[in-house]
Amino acid sequence: MEILVCVKRVPDTAENEIEVKSDGTDIERDDLVYSVNEWDNYAVEEAIQIRDKVGGSVTVVTVGDEESEEVLRREMAMGADNGVLLSDSAFEGSDGKAIASILKAQAEAGNYDLILCGAQADDGAGQVGGMLAAMLDWPYASLVNHIEIIDDKKVKVGREIEGGNQELNEIELPCVLSIQTGINEPRYVGIRGIRKVASVDIPVKGASDLGIDPATVGEAGAKVKRLDYFVPELGEGAEILEGSMEEKIEKLIEMLKAKGGLK
Ligand SMILES: Cc1cc2nc3c(=O)[nH]c(=O)nc-3n(C[C@H](O)[C@H](O)[C@H](O)COP(=O)(O)OP(=O)(O)OC[C@H]3O[C@@H](n4cnc5c(N)ncnc54)[C@H](O)[C@@H]3O)c2cc1C
């Protein structure tokens, strides 16, 4: 089975204090520590497990700048066979639809049976997987927390639904699935694994390689224009805890105890 996994390089929320820029155009990106989007890591682990059971290969792909190559290498150290970086100045400032259209071009350049995305990434829209499926005219399932390969034409997928309930579906291949965290336990990536892939060649494809008209992607092609980023005003009864992470945790525990939520 040929599997393509879409991965995004995102600010690591465990390592950074995320702050919104005063002009509201973005978050402060200087000195941020980046890592692979958590959901995508689960998607790559699932792809590796499927490949190990039924054969085939796992390709990881990202749309980003040259620094995004590091997340491809990390996922290759985990066990993905190939990496592809989709990078072009024309892609900068893309909206979700443009990201999906760039990924579609890569999907069509290969011969994939299955495409896995994360359920959501740092911008939190949860839109890329569904749009990619629609553009390819492939079936799609979201919030997938269980995959069983039936044969080379069908897979069984479990989905998390309202109230912690579970749904089981059969879906035809090729398809796109967006993966929920908790579907597996992503393996640890050690220094040895990272070193092993340090010099592996990762192809870089731009708009012309992918047959993409630059006017349809990036800021030029964005049909959703981000107007502002801001911290909402404090509502009544809301309190934002200040201080270091440890201080915030202590305050939170005190508050929960005071309200009877913790004994
Ligand atoms: C400087 C800057 C300017 C931007 N301007 C705009 C704008 O004007 N309008 C607008 O709508 N958005 C804008 N964005 C947001 C950007 O386009 C989002 O990254 C994109 O919309 C994806 O949204 P998401 O993170 O919510 O992904 P989701 O849809 O939540 O992600 C779901 C899954 O899709 C896949 N995926 C998502 N992104 C990628 C990627 N880059 N490469 C590979 N796989 C991916 C992953 O599998 C991920 O788990 C901007 C971002 C930046 C950094």
The ligand as an SDF file (V2000), in Angstrom:
LIG
                    3D

 53 58  0  0  0  0  0  0  0  0999 V2000
    2.2230   33.8920    7.6090 C   0  0  0  0  0  0  0  0  0  0  0  0
    0.9330   33.1550    7.4580 C   0  0  0  0  0  0  0  0  0  0  0  0
   -0.1010   33.7670    6.7630 C   0  0  0  0  0  0  0  0  0  0  0  0
   -1.3140   33.1230    6.6280 C   0  0  0  0  0  0  0  0  0  0  0  0
   -2.3280   33.7440    5.9810 N   0  0  0  0  0  0  0  0  0  0  0  0
   -3.5430   33.1670    5.8920 C   0  0  0  0  0  0  0  0  0  0  0  0
   -4.6410   33.7890    5.2440 C   0  0  0  0  0  0  0  0  0  0  0  0
   -4.5440   34.9330    4.7660 O   0  0  0  0  0  0  0  0  0  0  0  0
   -5.8200   33.1320    5.1780 N   0  0  0  0  0  0  0  0  0  0  0  0
   -5.9690   31.8860    5.7400 C   0  0  0  0  0  0  0  0  0  0  0  0
   -7.0480   31.3110    5.6750 O   0  0  0  0  0  0  0  0  0  0  0  0
   -4.9530   31.2550    6.3510 N   0  0  0  0  0  0  0  0  0  0  0  0
   -3.7510   31.8760    6.4470 C   0  0  0  0  0  0  0  0  0  0  0  0
   -2.7410   31.2340    7.0920 N   0  0  0  0  0  0  0  0  0  0  0  0
   -3.0090   29.9200    7.6790 C   0  0  0  0  0  0  0  0  0  0  0  0
   -2.4320   28.7960    6.8400 C   0  0  0  0  0  0  0  0  0  0  0  0
   -2.8400   28.8720    5.5430 O   0  0  0  0  0  0  0  0  0  0  0  0
   -2.7910   27.4690    7.4630 C   0  0  0  0  0  0  0  0  0  0  0  0
   -1.6190   26.7970    7.7050 O   0  0  0  0  0  0  0  0  0  0  0  0
   -3.6630   26.5680    6.6050 C   0  0  0  0  0  0  0  0  0  0  0  0
   -4.8900   27.2280    6.4430 O   0  0  0  0  0  0  0  0  0  0  0  0
   -3.8400   25.2100    7.2720 C   0  0  0  0  0  0  0  0  0  0  0  0
   -4.6620   25.4000    8.3710 O   0  0  0  0  0  0  0  0  0  0  0  0
   -4.5600   24.6090    9.7220 P   0  0  0  0  0  0  0  0  0  0  0  0
   -3.2670   24.7620   10.4330 O   0  0  0  0  0  0  0  0  0  0  0  0
   -5.7890   25.0680   10.4210 O   0  0  0  0  0  0  0  0  0  0  0  0
   -4.5880   23.1420    9.2080 O   0  0  0  0  0  0  0  0  0  0  0  0
   -5.6730   22.0380    9.4820 P   0  0  0  0  0  0  0  0  0  0  0  0
   -6.6360   22.0290    8.3630 O   0  0  0  0  0  0  0  0  0  0  0  0
   -6.1800   22.1740   10.8940 O   0  0  0  0  0  0  0  0  0  0  0  0
   -4.6760   20.8010    9.3910 O   0  0  0  0  0  0  0  0  0  0  0  0
   -5.1770   19.4780    9.2070 C   0  0  0  0  0  0  0  0  0  0  0  0
   -4.0900   18.6500    8.5980 C   0  0  0  0  0  0  0  0  0  0  0  0
   -3.7910   19.1090    7.2840 O   0  0  0  0  0  0  0  0  0  0  0  0
   -2.4200   18.8630    6.9870 C   0  0  0  0  0  0  0  0  0  0  0  0
   -1.7290   20.1300    6.7700 N   0  0  0  0  0  0  0  0  0  0  0  0
   -2.0800   21.3710    7.1440 C   0  0  0  0  0  0  0  0  0  0  0  0
   -1.1670   22.2660    6.7450 N   0  0  0  0  0  0  0  0  0  0  0  0
   -0.2100   21.5670    6.1020 C   0  0  0  0  0  0  0  0  0  0  0  0
    1.0120   21.9040    5.4590 C   0  0  0  0  0  0  0  0  0  0  0  0
    1.4470   23.1650    5.4250 N   0  0  0  0  0  0  0  0  0  0  0  0
    1.7450   20.9200    4.8860 N   0  0  0  0  0  0  0  0  0  0  0  0
    1.3270   19.6340    4.9240 C   0  0  0  0  0  0  0  0  0  0  0  0
    0.1970   19.2590    5.5240 N   0  0  0  0  0  0  0  0  0  0  0  0
   -0.5620   20.2000    6.0980 C   0  0  0  0  0  0  0  0  0  0  0  0
   -1.8450   18.1540    8.2010 C   0  0  0  0  0  0  0  0  0  0  0  0
   -1.9910   16.7720    8.0420 O   0  0  0  0  0  0  0  0  0  0  0  0
   -2.7570   18.6590    9.3240 C   0  0  0  0  0  0  0  0  0  0  0  0
   -2.7540   17.8150   10.4390 O   0  0  0  0  0  0  0  0  0  0  0  0
   -1.5040   31.8390    7.2160 C   0  0  0  0  0  0  0  0  0  0  0  0
   -0.4530   31.2200    7.8810 C   0  0  0  0  0  0  0  0  0  0  0  0
    0.7490   31.8650    8.0220 C   0  0  0  0  0  0  0  0  0  0  0  0
    1.8520   31.1980    8.7850 C   0  0  0  0  0  0  0  0  0  0  0  0
  1  2  1  0
  2  3  1  0
  2 52  2  0
  3  4  2  0
  4  5  1  0
  4 50  1  0
  5  6  2  0
  6  7  1  0
  6 13  1  0
  7  8  2  0
  7  9  1  0
  9 10  1  0
 10 11  2  0
 10 12  1  0
 12 13  2  0
 13 14  1  0
 14 15  1  0
 14 50  1  0
 15 16  1  0
 16 17  1  0
 16 18  1  0
 18 19  1  0
 18 20  1  0
 20 21  1  0
 20 22  1  0
 22 23  1  0
 23 24  1  0
 24 25  2  0
 24 26  1  0
 24 27  1  0
 27 28  1  0
 28 29  2  0
 28 30  1  0
 28 31  1  0
 31 32  1  0
 32 33  1  0
 33 34  1  0
 33 48  1  0
 34 35  1  0
 35 36  1  0
 35 46  1  0
 36 37  1  0
 36 45  1  0
 37 38  2  0
 38 39  1  0
 39 40  1  0
 39 45  2  0
 40 41  1  0
 40 42  2  0
 42 43  1  0
 43 44  2  0
 44 45  1  0
 46 47  1  0
 46 48  1  0
 48 49  1  0
 50 51  2  0
 51 52  1  0
 52 53  1  0
M  END
$$$$
